[in-house]
Amino acid sequence: MALPSIVLVHGFWGGAAHWSKVIVELAGRGYSDIHAVENPLTSLADDAKRTQQMVKQIDGPVVLVGHSYGGAVITEAGNLPNVAALVYIAAFAPDSGESPGEISQKRPPAAFPNLAPDSDGYLWVKPDKYHESFCQDLADDEALVMAVTQKAPLASTFGDAVTDPAWRHKPSWYQVSSEDRMIHPDNEREMAARLNPRELIELPASHASLASQPAAVADLVDRAAKAVASV
């Protein structure tokens, strides 16, 4: 079986390194062509373009994996012909004309009060609230590093709407984090049900399930990849 390439797409308040544990897990399962996009988080169009640039450099099928806002990115970017599957990890999966901000307003997440804009229009998780907001199931030191190295998005990105959602055209997989404080778990469940995934799993995890439960996340990616792998 020829395994597809994996492209990992981070969300708000973190970069490509948020996938570090999942990368190690996937490599241990035999995946030799793994990529992690570093998106600018300046607009959905910018981030989708950057993701597509990486996918276009890859020969053969690609599994796109998005965490958090990265789910909106793979939804916008995933209609390229060599994208074989989409995997959502505690992620936004907007429909046509829908934005992450619009989804969040339906059921505001528990940590919504812990977000703070700066004078340049970027939106941050308050550093002293990062652990309890984003990754309450990680150790203090790991949460500290995530808080200090967080990559803030332009706040306007929250309002950027998806055009033609790739999940309407590509097979999808979804992981819900039942203890998520950054995206309301019921919003995740609603989005997951709407895209009719091939598989839906729920983990007792924070928003940072990719860091707190990397083996379970890698298992889901592995099952998705093998489902679309060429024999």
RANORCOR-V139791 format. One record per backbone hydrogen bond with DSSP energy under -1.0 kcal/mol. CO is the residue of the C=O (numbers start at 1). NH is the residue of the N-H. Records with the same first field share a line. If there is no record, write none. Layout:
CO = NH + NH
//
This chain:
2 = 230
5 = 63
6 = 35
7 = 65
8 = 37
9 = 67
15 = 18
16 = 19
17 = 20
19 = 23
20 = 24
21 = 25
22 = 26
23 = 27
24 = 28
26 = 31
27 = 30
33 = 6
35 = 8
41 = 154
43 = 47
44 = 48
45 = 49
46 = 50
47 = 51
48 = 52
49 = 53
50 = 54
51 = 55
52 = 56
55 = 58
61 = 5
62 = 84 + 85
63 = 7
64 = 87
65 = 9
66 = 89
67 = 70
68 = 71 + 92
69 = 72 + 73
70 = 74
71 = 75
72 = 76
73 = 77
74 = 78
75 = 166
80 = 83
82 = 62
85 = 64
86 = 173
87 = 66
88 = 175
89 = 68
95 = 98
98 = 162
99 = 103
100 = 104
101 = 105
103 = 106
109 = 112
111 = 114
112 = 115
114 = 126
116 = 124
118 = 121
121 = 155
122 = 118
124 = 116
126 = 129
129 = 133
130 = 134
131 = 135
134 = 208
135 = 138
139 = 143
140 = 144
141 = 145
142 = 146
143 = 147
144 = 148
145 = 149
151 = 13
153 = 123
154 = 157
155 = 158
156 = 159
157 = 160
158 = 101
162 = 97
165 = 168
166 = 169 + 170
171 = 86
172 = 198
173 = 88
174 = 201
175 = 90
176 = 203
177 = 180
181 = 111
184 = 187 + 188
185 = 189
186 = 190
187 = 191
188 = 192
189 = 193
190 = 194
191 = 195
199 = 174
201 = 176
203 = 178 + 205
205 = 179
207 = 209
208 = 211 + 212
209 = 213
213 = 217
214 = 218
215 = 219
216 = 220
217 = 221
218 = 222
219 = 223
220 = 224
221 = 225
222 = 226
223 = 227
224 = 228
230 = 2
//
